[in-house]
Amino acid sequence: MTPEQSRAARGLLGWSQARLGAKANLSEGTIRDFEKGRRVPLGSKLAIVRAALEAAGVIFLSDGETATGGLGVRLNTNRTQAATLRDGEAGIIENSEM
């Protein structure tokens, strides 16, 4: 997984760096530094980040699978996704009439 793929995957999901960090049990700073190319997390941590994105429905594309022939990401359109929040994670309530 590249920093560009991580940023694109978060964009598809509407996730912040903090949310991805929470889903992968890593700090927001680790995600930020990786996506800015400052450092690459250890292989096991990078695998956890990728697994968190894949669990949310992101599919990682390898060379040649995109229109430009490079690496990429897309959402799995064959999967229904429910917004799941972990304990302590905040969500947004739509159309709340109090």
PDB file as gemmi writes it, atoms N, CA and C in Angstrom:
CRYST1    1.000    1.000    1.000  90.00  90.00  90.00 P 1                      
ATOM      1  N   MET A   1       0.848  -1.173   0.000  1.00  0.00           N  
ATOM      2  CA  MET A   1       0.000   0.000   0.000  1.00  0.00           C  
ATOM      3  C   MET A   1       0.891   1.233   0.000  1.00  0.00           C  
ATOM      4  N   THR A   2       0.528   2.197  -0.839  1.00  0.00           N  
ATOM      5  CA  THR A   2       1.283   3.433  -0.928  1.00  0.00           C  
ATOM      6  C   THR A   2       0.578   4.536  -0.139  1.00  0.00           C  
ATOM      7  N   PRO A   3       1.304   5.617   0.172  1.00  0.00           N  
ATOM      8  CA  PRO A   3       0.653   6.752   0.827  1.00  0.00           C  
ATOM      9  C   PRO A   3      -0.515   7.300   0.001  1.00  0.00           C  
ATOM     10  N   GLU A   4      -0.362   7.314  -1.312  1.00  0.00           N  
ATOM     11  CA  GLU A   4      -1.432   7.807  -2.190  1.00  0.00           C  
ATOM     12  C   GLU A   4      -2.662   6.919  -2.106  1.00  0.00           C  
ATOM     13  N   GLN A   5      -2.466   5.624  -2.040  1.00  0.00           N  
ATOM     14  CA  GLN A   5      -3.594   4.713  -1.910  1.00  0.00           C  
ATOM     15  C   GLN A   5      -4.304   4.899  -0.568  1.00  0.00           C  
ATOM     16  N   SER A   6      -3.536   5.136   0.472  1.00  0.00           N  
ATOM     17  CA  SER A   6      -4.129   5.366   1.787  1.00  0.00           C  
ATOM     18  C   SER A   6      -4.995   6.619   1.768  1.00  0.00           C  
ATOM     19  N   ARG A   7      -4.477   7.718   1.213  1.00  0.00           N  
ATOM     20  CA  ARG A   7      -5.253   8.962   1.137  1.00  0.00           C  
ATOM     21  C   ARG A   7      -6.509   8.775   0.292  1.00  0.00           C  
ATOM     22  N   ALA A   8      -6.368   8.100  -0.845  1.00  0.00           N  
ATOM     23  CA  ALA A   8      -7.518   7.882  -1.728  1.00  0.00           C  
ATOM     24  C   ALA A   8      -8.566   7.003  -1.060  1.00  0.00           C  
ATOM     25  N   ALA A   9      -8.128   5.968  -0.368  1.00  0.00           N  
ATOM     26  CA  ALA A   9      -9.059   5.069   0.319  1.00  0.00           C  
ATOM     27  C   ALA A   9      -9.824   5.817   1.400  1.00  0.00           C  
ATOM     28  N   ARG A  10      -9.119   6.645   2.163  1.00  0.00           N  
ATOM     29  CA  ARG A  10      -9.809   7.442   3.189  1.00  0.00           C  
ATOM     30  C   ARG A  10     -10.822   8.376   2.551  1.00  0.00           C  
ATOM     31  N   GLY A  11     -10.452   8.950   1.402  1.00  0.00           N  
ATOM     32  CA  GLY A  11     -11.372   9.839   0.701  1.00  0.00           C  
ATOM     33  C   GLY A  11     -12.632   9.122   0.255  1.00  0.00           C  
ATOM     34  N   LEU A  12     -12.484   7.909  -0.250  1.00  0.00           N  
ATOM     35  CA  LEU A  12     -13.650   7.123  -0.674  1.00  0.00           C  
ATOM     36  C   LEU A  12     -14.575   6.827   0.504  1.00  0.00           C  
ATOM     37  N   LEU A  13     -13.977   6.606   1.660  1.00  0.00           N  
ATOM     38  CA  LEU A  13     -14.759   6.260   2.848  1.00  0.00           C  
ATOM     39  C   LEU A  13     -15.223   7.480   3.634  1.00  0.00           C  
ATOM     40  N   GLY A  14     -14.633   8.629   3.340  1.00  0.00           N  
ATOM     41  CA  GLY A  14     -14.958   9.833   4.104  1.00  0.00           C  
ATOM     42  C   GLY A  14     -14.350   9.811   5.502  1.00  0.00           C  
ATOM     43  N   TRP A  15     -13.243   9.117   5.651  1.00  0.00           N  
ATOM     44  CA  TRP A  15     -12.577   8.981   6.936  1.00  0.00           C  
ATOM     45  C   TRP A  15     -11.478  10.019   7.096  1.00  0.00           C  
ATOM     46  N   SER A  16     -11.298  10.492   8.307  1.00  0.00           N  
ATOM     47  CA  SER A  16     -10.169  11.351   8.646  1.00  0.00           C  
ATOM     48  C   SER A  16      -8.964  10.472   8.975  1.00  0.00           C  
ATOM     49  N   GLN A  17      -7.809  11.103   9.087  1.00  0.00           N  
ATOM     50  CA  GLN A  17      -6.620  10.356   9.515  1.00  0.00           C  
ATOM     51  C   GLN A  17      -6.822   9.814  10.929  1.00  0.00           C  
ATOM     52  N   ALA A  18      -7.502  10.580  11.763  1.00  0.00           N  
ATOM     53  CA  ALA A  18      -7.763  10.134  13.134  1.00  0.00           C  
ATOM     54  C   ALA A  18      -8.648   8.884  13.145  1.00  0.00           C  
ATOM     55  N   ARG A  19      -9.665   8.873  12.287  1.00  0.00           N  
ATOM     56  CA  ARG A  19     -10.567   7.705  12.255  1.00  0.00           C  
ATOM     57  C   ARG A  19      -9.833   6.466  11.758  1.00  0.00           C  
ATOM     58  N   LEU A  20      -9.007   6.618  10.704  1.00  0.00           N  
ATOM     59  CA  LEU A  20      -8.244   5.467  10.225  1.00  0.00           C  
ATOM     60  C   LEU A  20      -7.297   4.982  11.314  1.00  0.00           C  
ATOM     61  N   GLY A  21      -6.660   5.924  12.001  1.00  0.00           N  
ATOM     62  CA  GLY A  21      -5.786   5.532  13.104  1.00  0.00           C  
ATOM     63  C   GLY A  21      -6.533   4.751  14.163  1.00  0.00           C  
ATOM     64  N   ALA A  22      -7.737   5.210  14.505  1.00  0.00           N  
ATOM     65  CA  ALA A  22      -8.544   4.515  15.512  1.00  0.00           C  
ATOM     66  C   ALA A  22      -8.922   3.119  15.036  1.00  0.00           C  
ATOM     67  N   LYS A  23      -9.300   2.989  13.784  1.00  0.00           N  
ATOM     68  CA  LYS A  23      -9.692   1.677  13.248  1.00  0.00           C  
ATOM     69  C   LYS A  23      -8.513   0.709  13.225  1.00  0.00           C  
ATOM     70  N   ALA A  24      -7.276   1.248  13.048  1.00  0.00           N  
ATOM     71  CA  ALA A  24      -6.085   0.405  12.964  1.00  0.00           C  
ATOM     72  C   ALA A  24      -5.311   0.355  14.288  1.00  0.00           C  
ATOM     73  N   ASN A  25      -5.862   0.977  15.331  1.00  0.00           N  
ATOM     74  CA  ASN A  25      -5.192   1.041  16.634  1.00  0.00           C  
ATOM     75  C   ASN A  25      -3.802   1.658  16.535  1.00  0.00           C  
ATOM     76  N   LEU A  26      -3.692   2.718  15.729  1.00  0.00           N  
ATOM     77  CA  LEU A  26      -2.449   3.479  15.575  1.00  0.00           C  
ATOM     78  C   LEU A  26      -2.758   4.946  15.824  1.00  0.00           C  
ATOM     79  N   SER A  27      -1.721   5.729  16.027  1.00  0.00           N  
ATOM     80  CA  SER A  27      -1.944   7.152  16.268  1.00  0.00           C  
ATOM     81  C   SER A  27      -2.235   7.881  14.950  1.00  0.00           C  
ATOM     82  N   GLU A  28      -2.927   8.998  15.088  1.00  0.00           N  
ATOM     83  CA  GLU A  28      -3.173   9.853  13.924  1.00  0.00           C  
ATOM     84  C   GLU A  28      -1.850  10.299  13.316  1.00  0.00           C  
ATOM     85  N   GLY A  29      -0.852  10.558  14.167  1.00  0.00           N  
ATOM     86  CA  GLY A  29       0.464  10.975  13.695  1.00  0.00           C  
ATOM     87  C   GLY A  29       1.132   9.932  12.817  1.00  0.00           C  
ATOM     88  N   THR A  30       0.951   8.667  13.153  1.00  0.00           N  
ATOM     89  CA  THR A  30       1.517   7.592  12.325  1.00  0.00           C  
ATOM     90  C   THR A  30       0.886   7.603  10.940  1.00  0.00           C  
ATOM     91  N   ILE A  31      -0.430   7.767  10.884  1.00  0.00           N  
ATOM     92  CA  ILE A  31      -1.131   7.816   9.598  1.00  0.00           C  
ATOM     93  C   ILE A  31      -0.686   9.056   8.819  1.00  0.00           C  
ATOM     94  N   ARG A  32      -0.646  10.204   9.488  1.00  0.00           N  
ATOM     95  CA  ARG A  32      -0.256  11.462   8.847  1.00  0.00           C  
ATOM     96  C   ARG A  32       1.160  11.367   8.274  1.00  0.00           C  
ATOM     97  N   ASP A  33       2.102  10.873   9.079  1.00  0.00           N  
ATOM     98  CA  ASP A  33       3.487  10.771   8.610  1.00  0.00           C  
ATOM     99  C   ASP A  33       3.621   9.813   7.435  1.00  0.00           C  
ATOM    100  N   PHE A  34       2.892   8.703   7.468  1.00  0.00           N  
ATOM    101  CA  PHE A  34       2.924   7.761   6.346  1.00  0.00           C  
ATOM    102  C   PHE A  34       2.379   8.412   5.083  1.00  0.00           C  
ATOM    103  N   GLU A  35       1.226   9.068   5.191  1.00  0.00           N  
ATOM    104  CA  GLU A  35       0.600   9.653   4.008  1.00  0.00           C  
ATOM    105  C   GLU A  35       1.387  10.837   3.442  1.00  0.00           C  
ATOM    106  N   LYS A  36       2.197  11.485   4.267  1.00  0.00           N  
ATOM    107  CA  LYS A  36       3.044  12.575   3.788  1.00  0.00           C  
ATOM    108  C   LYS A  36       4.404  12.079   3.318  1.00  0.00           C  
ATOM    109  N   GLY A  37       4.641  10.771   3.423  1.00  0.00           N  
ATOM    110  CA  GLY A  37       5.895  10.195   2.970  1.00  0.00           C  
ATOM    111  C   GLY A  37       7.057  10.411   3.920  1.00  0.00           C  
ATOM    112  N   ARG A  38       6.765  10.778   5.154  1.00  0.00           N  
ATOM    113  CA  ARG A  38       7.819  11.023   6.146  1.00  0.00           C  
ATOM    114  C   ARG A  38       8.427   9.732   6.675  1.00  0.00           C  
ATOM    115  N   ARG A  39       7.595   8.700   6.787  1.00  0.00           N  
ATOM    116  CA  ARG A  39       8.077   7.406   7.273  1.00  0.00           C  
ATOM    117  C   ARG A  39       7.101   6.317   6.850  1.00  0.00           C  
ATOM    118  N   VAL A  40       7.614   5.114   6.808  1.00  0.00           N  
ATOM    119  CA  VAL A  40       6.783   3.964   6.485  1.00  0.00           C  
ATOM    120  C   VAL A  40       6.665   3.121   7.743  1.00  0.00           C  
ATOM    121  N   PRO A  41       5.444   2.881   8.212  1.00  0.00           N  
ATOM    122  CA  PRO A  41       5.278   2.036   9.407  1.00  0.00           C  
ATOM    123  C   PRO A  41       5.829   0.643   9.156  1.00  0.00           C  
ATOM    124  N   LEU A  42       6.184  -0.034  10.233  1.00  0.00           N  
ATOM    125  CA  LEU A  42       6.633  -1.420  10.115  1.00  0.00           C  
ATOM    126  C   LEU A  42       5.609  -2.221   9.326  1.00  0.00           C  
ATOM    127  N   GLY A  43       6.058  -3.242   8.645  1.00  0.00           N  
ATOM    128  CA  GLY A  43       5.188  -4.044   7.794  1.00  0.00           C  
ATOM    129  C   GLY A  43       3.918  -4.511   8.462  1.00  0.00           C  
ATOM    130  N   SER A  44       4.024  -4.933   9.729  1.00  0.00           N  
ATOM    131  CA  SER A  44       2.832  -5.426  10.415  1.00  0.00           C  
ATOM    132  C   SER A  44       1.832  -4.300  10.648  1.00  0.00           C  
ATOM    133  N   LYS A  45       2.309  -3.086  10.957  1.00  0.00           N  
ATOM    134  CA  LYS A  45       1.404  -1.962  11.177  1.00  0.00           C  
ATOM    135  C   LYS A  45       0.759  -1.528   9.863  1.00  0.00           C  
ATOM    136  N   LEU A  46       1.525  -1.548   8.800  1.00  0.00           N  
ATOM    137  CA  LEU A  46       0.986  -1.194   7.490  1.00  0.00           C  
ATOM    138  C   LEU A  46      -0.076  -2.206   7.061  1.00  0.00           C  
ATOM    139  N   ALA A  47       0.140  -3.465   7.386  1.00  0.00           N  
ATOM    140  CA  ALA A  47      -0.840  -4.512   7.075  1.00  0.00           C  
ATOM    141  C   ALA A  47      -2.133  -4.289   7.860  1.00  0.00           C  
ATOM    142  N   ILE A  48      -2.019  -3.801   9.092  1.00  0.00           N  
ATOM    143  CA  ILE A  48      -3.204  -3.531   9.909  1.00  0.00           C  
ATOM    144  C   ILE A  48      -3.998  -2.370   9.324  1.00  0.00           C  
ATOM    145  N   VAL A  49      -3.295  -1.342   8.850  1.00  0.00           N  
ATOM    146  CA  VAL A  49      -3.966  -0.194   8.218  1.00  0.00           C  
ATOM    147  C   VAL A  49      -4.715  -0.666   6.978  1.00  0.00           C  
ATOM    148  N   ARG A  50      -4.043  -1.447   6.156  1.00  0.00           N  
ATOM    149  CA  ARG A  50      -4.674  -1.957   4.939  1.00  0.00           C  
ATOM    150  C   ARG A  50      -5.881  -2.827   5.275  1.00  0.00           C  
ATOM    151  N   ALA A  51      -5.747  -3.674   6.282  1.00  0.00           N  
ATOM    152  CA  ALA A  51      -6.858  -4.554   6.681  1.00  0.00           C  
ATOM    153  C   ALA A  51      -8.057  -3.739   7.155  1.00  0.00           C  
ATOM    154  N   ALA A  52      -7.813  -2.641   7.871  1.00  0.00           N  
ATOM    155  CA  ALA A  52      -8.915  -1.787   8.336  1.00  0.00           C  
ATOM    156  C   ALA A  52      -9.648  -1.177   7.150  1.00  0.00           C  
ATOM    157  N   LEU A  53      -8.907  -0.744   6.146  1.00  0.00           N  
ATOM    158  CA  LEU A  53      -9.521  -0.158   4.956  1.00  0.00           C  
ATOM    159  C   LEU A  53     -10.275  -1.217   4.151  1.00  0.00           C  
ATOM    160  N   GLU A  54      -9.682  -2.388   4.034  1.00  0.00           N  
ATOM    161  CA  GLU A  54     -10.353  -3.477   3.310  1.00  0.00           C  
ATOM    162  C   GLU A  54     -11.627  -3.916   4.029  1.00  0.00           C  
ATOM    163  N   ALA A  55     -11.603  -3.942   5.359  1.00  0.00           N  
ATOM    164  CA  ALA A  55     -12.791  -4.324   6.122  1.00  0.00           C  
ATOM    165  C   ALA A  55     -13.932  -3.338   5.888  1.00  0.00           C  
ATOM    166  N   ALA A  56     -13.582  -2.097   5.556  1.00  0.00           N  
ATOM    167  CA  ALA A  56     -14.595  -1.072   5.291  1.00  0.00           C  
ATOM    168  C   ALA A  56     -15.056  -1.094   3.833  1.00  0.00           C  
ATOM    169  N   GLY A  57     -14.469  -1.965   3.013  1.00  0.00           N  
ATOM    170  CA  GLY A  57     -14.919  -2.113   1.635  1.00  0.00           C  
ATOM    171  C   GLY A  57     -13.989  -1.591   0.563  1.00  0.00           C  
ATOM    172  N   VAL A  58     -12.763  -1.208   0.922  1.00  0.00           N  
ATOM    173  CA  VAL A  58     -11.805  -0.717  -0.064  1.00  0.00           C  
ATOM    174  C   VAL A  58     -11.108  -1.900  -0.729  1.00  0.00           C  
ATOM    175  N   ILE A  59     -10.970  -1.820  -2.033  1.00  0.00           N  
ATOM    176  CA  ILE A  59     -10.229  -2.820  -2.795  1.00  0.00           C  
ATOM    177  C   ILE A  59      -8.986  -2.136  -3.345  1.00  0.00           C  
ATOM    178  N   PHE A  60      -7.824  -2.740  -3.121  1.00  0.00           N  
ATOM    179  CA  PHE A  60      -6.567  -2.189  -3.609  1.00  0.00           C  
ATOM    180  C   PHE A  60      -6.265  -2.765  -4.986  1.00  0.00           C  
ATOM    181  N   LEU A  61      -5.954  -1.878  -5.920  1.00  0.00           N  
ATOM    182  CA  LEU A  61      -5.681  -2.270  -7.292  1.00  0.00           C  
ATOM    183  C   LEU A  61      -4.172  -2.228  -7.540  1.00  0.00           C  
ATOM    184  N   SER A  62      -3.670  -3.216  -8.241  1.00  0.00           N  
ATOM    185  CA  SER A  62      -2.242  -3.280  -8.521  1.00  0.00           C  
ATOM    186  C   SER A  62      -1.943  -2.648  -9.881  1.00  0.00           C  
ATOM    187  N   ASP A  63      -0.680  -2.597 -10.236  1.00  0.00           N  
ATOM    188  CA  ASP A  63      -0.275  -2.039 -11.527  1.00  0.00           C  
ATOM    189  C   ASP A  63      -1.060  -2.680 -12.655  1.00  0.00           C  
ATOM    190  N   GLY A  64      -1.581  -1.857 -13.532  1.00  0.00           N  
ATOM    191  CA  GLY A  64      -2.299  -2.346 -14.695  1.00  0.00           C  
ATOM    192  C   GLY A  64      -3.791  -2.499 -14.502  1.00  0.00           C  
ATOM    193  N   GLU A  65      -4.281  -2.399 -13.285  1.00  0.00           N  
ATOM    194  CA  GLU A  65      -5.715  -2.572 -13.024  1.00  0.00           C  
ATOM    195  C   GLU A  65      -6.479  -1.248 -13.086  1.00  0.00           C  
ATOM    196  N   THR A  66      -5.793  -0.139 -13.237  1.00  0.00           N  
ATOM    197  CA  THR A  66      -6.455   1.162 -13.306  1.00  0.00           C  
ATOM    198  C   THR A  66      -6.404   1.685 -14.730  1.00  0.00           C  
ATOM    199  N   ALA A  67      -7.179   2.711 -15.008  1.00  0.00           N  
ATOM    200  CA  ALA A  67      -7.208   3.301 -16.346  1.00  0.00           C  
ATOM    201  C   ALA A  67      -5.848   3.858 -16.740  1.00  0.00           C  
ATOM    202  N   THR A  68      -5.083   4.319 -15.759  1.00  0.00           N  
ATOM    203  CA  THR A  68      -3.762   4.888 -16.047  1.00  0.00           C  
ATOM    204  C   THR A  68      -2.674   3.834 -16.005  1.00  0.00           C  
ATOM    205  N   GLY A  69      -3.028   2.623 -15.618  1.00  0.00           N  
ATOM    206  CA  GLY A  69      -2.051   1.550 -15.565  1.00  0.00           C  
ATOM    207  C   GLY A  69      -1.279   1.484 -14.265  1.00  0.00           C  
ATOM    208  N   GLY A  70      -1.532   2.403 -13.345  1.00  0.00           N  
ATOM    209  CA  GLY A  70      -0.803   2.416 -12.075  1.00  0.00           C  
ATOM    210  C   GLY A  70      -1.594   1.766 -10.957  1.00  0.00           C  
ATOM    211  N   LEU A  71      -1.163   2.068  -9.730  1.00  0.00           N  
ATOM    212  CA  LEU A  71      -1.843   1.565  -8.538  1.00  0.00           C  
ATOM    213  C   LEU A  71      -3.088   2.390  -8.269  1.00  0.00           C  
ATOM    214  N   GLY A  72      -4.029   1.830  -7.525  1.00  0.00           N  
ATOM    215  CA  GLY A  72      -5.244   2.577  -7.205  1.00  0.00           C  
ATOM    216  C   GLY A  72      -6.071   1.884  -6.147  1.00  0.00           C  
ATOM    217  N   VAL A  73      -7.241   2.447  -5.894  1.00  0.00           N  
ATOM    218  CA  VAL A  73      -8.205   1.880  -4.955  1.00  0.00           C  
ATOM    219  C   VAL A  73      -9.598   2.093  -5.516  1.00  0.00           C  
ATOM    220  N   ARG A  74     -10.534   1.283  -5.057  1.00  0.00           N  
ATOM    221  CA  ARG A  74     -11.943   1.479  -5.373  1.00  0.00           C  
ATOM    222  C   ARG A  74     -12.751   0.850  -4.258  1.00  0.00           C  
ATOM    223  N   LEU A  75     -14.036   1.198  -4.217  1.00  0.00           N  
ATOM    224  CA  LEU A  75     -14.920   0.589  -3.230  1.00  0.00           C  
ATOM    225  C   LEU A  75     -15.540  -0.670  -3.808  1.00  0.00           C  
ATOM    226  N   ASN A  76     -15.736  -1.647  -2.978  1.00  0.00           N  
ATOM    227  CA  ASN A  76     -16.411  -2.882  -3.359  1.00  0.00           C  
ATOM    228  C   ASN A  76     -17.896  -2.569  -3.500  1.00  0.00           C  
ATOM    229  N   THR A  77     -18.385  -2.540  -4.708  1.00  0.00           N  
ATOM    230  CA  THR A  77     -19.788  -2.195  -4.955  1.00  0.00           C  
ATOM    231  C   THR A  77     -20.725  -3.378  -4.738  1.00  0.00           C  
ATOM    232  N   ASN A  78     -20.185  -4.567  -4.552  1.00  0.00           N  
ATOM    233  CA  ASN A  78     -21.010  -5.752  -4.322  1.00  0.00           C  
ATOM    234  C   ASN A  78     -21.304  -5.979  -2.853  1.00  0.00           C  
ATOM    235  N   ARG A  79     -20.891  -5.046  -2.038  1.00  0.00           N  
ATOM    236  CA  ARG A  79     -21.014  -5.238  -0.590  1.00  0.00           C  
ATOM    237  C   ARG A  79     -21.848  -4.115   0.005  1.00  0.00           C  
ATOM    238  N   THR A  80     -22.805  -4.476   0.816  1.00  0.00           N  
ATOM    239  CA  THR A  80     -23.563  -3.447   1.526  1.00  0.00           C  
ATOM    240  C   THR A  80     -22.784  -3.089   2.769  1.00  0.00           C  
ATOM    241  N   GLN A  81     -22.649  -1.800   2.983  1.00  0.00           N  
ATOM    242  CA  GLN A  81     -21.855  -1.360   4.114  1.00  0.00           C  
ATOM    243  C   GLN A  81     -22.736  -0.683   5.147  1.00  0.00           C  
ATOM    244  N   ALA A  82     -22.578  -1.109   6.356  1.00  0.00           N  
ATOM    245  CA  ALA A  82     -23.266  -0.474   7.469  1.00  0.00           C  
ATOM    246  C   ALA A  82     -22.233   0.308   8.254  1.00  0.00           C  
ATOM    247  N   ALA A  83     -22.628   1.473   8.708  1.00  0.00           N  
ATOM    248  CA  ALA A  83     -21.714   2.275   9.503  1.00  0.00           C  
ATOM    249  C   ALA A  83     -21.590   1.646  10.882  1.00  0.00           C  
ATOM    250  N   THR A  84     -20.424   1.131  11.170  1.00  0.00           N  
ATOM    251  CA  THR A  84     -20.196   0.534  12.473  1.00  0.00           C  
ATOM    252  C   THR A  84     -19.219   1.401  13.236  1.00  0.00           C  
ATOM    253  N   LEU A  85     -19.541   1.665  14.480  1.00  0.00           N  
ATOM    254  CA  LEU A  85     -18.691   2.475  15.331  1.00  0.00           C  
ATOM    255  C   LEU A  85     -18.194   1.632  16.486  1.00  0.00           C  
ATOM    256  N   ARG A  86     -16.927   1.816  16.826  1.00  0.00           N  
ATOM    257  CA  ARG A  86     -16.364   1.132  17.979  1.00  0.00           C  
ATOM    258  C   ARG A  86     -16.767   1.874  19.245  1.00  0.00           C  
ATOM    259  N   ASP A  87     -16.630   1.215  20.380  1.00  0.00           N  
ATOM    260  CA  ASP A  87     -16.901   1.869  21.653  1.00  0.00           C  
ATOM    261  C   ASP A  87     -16.062   3.134  21.758  1.00  0.00           C  
ATOM    262  N   GLY A  88     -16.695   4.221  22.116  1.00  0.00           N  
ATOM    263  CA  GLY A  88     -15.993   5.482  22.282  1.00  0.00           C  
ATOM    264  C   GLY A  88     -15.835   6.283  21.010  1.00  0.00           C  
ATOM    265  N   GLU A  89     -16.281   5.758  19.870  1.00  0.00           N  
ATOM    266  CA  GLU A  89     -16.157   6.467  18.600  1.00  0.00           C  
ATOM    267  C   GLU A  89     -17.457   7.206  18.330  1.00  0.00           C  
ATOM    268  N   ALA A  90     -17.335   8.450  17.949  1.00  0.00           N  
ATOM    269  CA  ALA A  90     -18.517   9.291  17.742  1.00  0.00           C  
ATOM    270  C   ALA A  90     -19.070   9.124  16.335  1.00  0.00           C  
ATOM    271  N   GLY A  91     -20.343   9.362  16.195  1.00  0.00           N  
ATOM    272  CA  GLY A  91     -20.996   9.334  14.895  1.00  0.00           C  
ATOM    273  C   GLY A  91     -21.864  10.563  14.722  1.00  0.00           C  
ATOM    274  N   ILE A  92     -22.469  10.705  13.567  1.00  0.00           N  
ATOM    275  CA  ILE A  92     -23.341  11.835  13.276  1.00  0.00           C  
ATOM    276  C   ILE A  92     -24.767  11.327  13.179  1.00  0.00           C  
ATOM    277  N   ILE A  93     -25.675  12.015  13.838  1.00  0.00           N  
ATOM    278  CA  ILE A  93     -27.083  11.658  13.792  1.00  0.00           C  
ATOM    279  C   ILE A  93     -27.747  12.577  12.775  1.00  0.00           C  
ATOM    280  N   GLU A  94     -28.302  12.002  11.729  1.00  0.00           N  
ATOM    281  CA  GLU A  94     -28.974  12.801  10.709  1.00  0.00           C  
ATOM    282  C   GLU A  94     -30.432  13.032  11.081  1.00  0.00           C  
ATOM    283  N   ASN A  95     -30.935  14.183  10.697  1.00  0.00           N  
ATOM    284  CA  ASN A  95     -32.342  14.524  10.866  1.00  0.00           C  
ATOM    285  C   ASN A  95     -32.847  14.295  12.279  1.00  0.00           C  
ATOM    286  N   SER A  96     -32.035  14.670  13.237  1.00  0.00           N  
ATOM    287  CA  SER A  96     -32.421  14.499  14.627  1.00  0.00           C  
ATOM    288  C   SER A  96     -33.321  15.667  15.044  1.00  0.00           C  
ATOM    289  N   GLU A  97     -34.501  15.349  15.480  1.00  0.00           N  
ATOM    290  CA  GLU A  97     -35.409  16.380  15.966  1.00  0.00           C  
ATOM    291  C   GLU A  97     -35.541  16.207  17.466  1.00  0.00           C  
ATOM    292  N   MET A  98     -34.964  17.112  18.189  1.00  0.00           N  
ATOM    293  CA  MET A  98     -34.970  17.001  19.644  1.00  0.00           C  
ATOM    294  C   MET A  98     -35.949  17.955  20.244  1.00  0.00           C  
TER     295      MET A  98                                                      
END                                                                             
